[in-house]
Amino acid sequence: MSVPQATLGGLVLDRERLFYYVVLVTAVLAVFAALNLFRTRIGRAFTAIRDNDRAAAAMGINVFAYKLLSFSISAFYAGVAGALWAYASGVVSAERFTLLLSVEYLAMIIVGGLGSVLGSILGATVITVLPEGLRVAADYMSQVLPQATHLFLAMRFAVFGLIIVGFLMLEPQGLADRWRVIKTYFNTWPFRY
């Protein structure tokens, strides 16, 4: 299904740079809204449910209602992102949403870290840049050893999987937690407490 030209009010977003700024402003507003959501009563309830839903229910938090609200908010974010993506690509079809794309989205969450806005940004950045870096490395290695080109192309997917498994085993809290640890270290330096 083709998508009509994107417009914002009376302004037609026919240039890529103009559309980029619209997406950038939307992303900044989404991050700002998510960061502010954590500071509200709803955000504190989300954190309590994430930590222990039974304890949250014992404190009087309606777990079902807040989980439904959480799902609705995430669906809103996904809908806005999907609409922007549809306008950027110009066409919407189910064939573009493969199992590999779902695995990439899951990897973004795992690598970035659950429950943090910074983690979602870091995870999306790493998982978006990683395949391109692996492709460049595979191209370079296939120039060095041309007889093993097919092996290097297959290893790209294996390295991608190993990175996900490595994060699950070695850093289950993701890059956001690692960033927090580094920040805490430099805040308390030269002391060791």
C-alpha positions, 0 to 999 in steps of 0.5 A: 500500500502506498503512502501519500506525501507527508505534510505538516500543517500546510508544509509538504515534507518533500525533502529528506532533510526536512523530514529528518528534522521532523523525526528528530523533533519527534524523537526528542519529544518522545524521550522527554515525555518518557523521562518525565513519565518516570518522575510521576506517580504513574512512573513510580507505579511502573517501577514498583510493578517492574521490581515486584508486582506482588509487592506493588499489589500489596501496596495498593497499586492496581497492577492490571490497570498499570500494565494496561496503561504501560501497554497503551503507552508503548503502543502509542510510541510504536504507532508514531514510529510506524507512521513516521517510518511509513512516510519515510519509506513511502510504502507499507507492506507486511513483507518488510517485518520479518522475524529477523527484524523482531530479533533486532528489536529484542536485541536492542532492548537486551543490549541497551538494558531494560527499564531505562530510556538511555538504554533504549537509545544506546541499544538502538544505536549499537544494534543499528550500527553493528550490522554495518560494522560487521558487513565492513569487516566481512568485506575486508576479510573477504579481500584478505581471504577471497576463498572464505567469502561465504564463511565471513558472510555467515559469521556476521549472523553468528557474531550478532547472536554471540553479542546478544548471548554475551550481553545476556550472560555478562551484562544482563542489565545492559549498556545503561547499567554499565554507563551508570557504573562508570558514571558512579566511578568517576563521581566518587573517584579517587575514593573507592566506596 
